[in-house]
Amino acid sequence: MTTDTTRVPVELRTEALESILVERNLVDPKVMDTYIKMYEQDIGPMNGAKVVAKAWSDPEYKARLLEDGTASIAELGFKGPQGEHIVVKENTPDTHNVIVCTLCSCYPWPVLGLPPSWYKDPAYRSRMVREPRTLLSEMGLDVAGDVDIQVWDSSSEVRYLVLPQRPSGTEGMTEEELAGLVTRDAMVGVAEVAAPGEG
């Protein structure tokens, strides 16, 4: 008798796989926990926020970032698996960029960490292509009708990072302070960076 694994929730399948790997001494649960924490908290969105803050503060770096995202991000020490080819798209008053992966969940791990569950959801993956303005609104971001929305489909060959617009009222802030304003969602394009005090 065979079991249709597509009917078993992915969380249960993941837990079962982890149990088998641990039971057979193929992985150490402490090592796994360390990697998960590293990608969620250290390698994660904080790295991308530093890239954005540097671009906001340094016009020459910003130009390099938009020309060659991978190399410019590596200048700050952020590179590795899932970050071999990163293209950066800049939001402007006329254009709003948003990232999706229609096939699976390709995502720039070195600058954004692990992808959130909604990014992997089939509804997000299909609707962001068909009706981006409506879906963004449902996610809490209302993009003005005269702003062009460009959707970028990540793949195993190329991953994207959105360079959000710098909010007003941040002119005297340091890079570290600016980085504290930047969220993962803004770097995916489903949110904007709030001005100080608007959080």
Secondary structure, 3 states (H helix, E strand, C coil): CCCCHHHCCHHHHHHHHHHHHHHCCCCCHHHHHHHHHHHHHHCCHHHHHHHHHHHHHCHHHHHHHHHCHHHHHHHCCCCCCCCCCEEEEECCCCEEEEEECCCCCCCCHHHHCCCCHHHHCHHHHHHHHHCHHHHHHHCCCCCCCCCEEEEEECCCCCEEEEECCCCCCCCCCCHHHHHCCCCHHHHHCCCCCCCCCCC
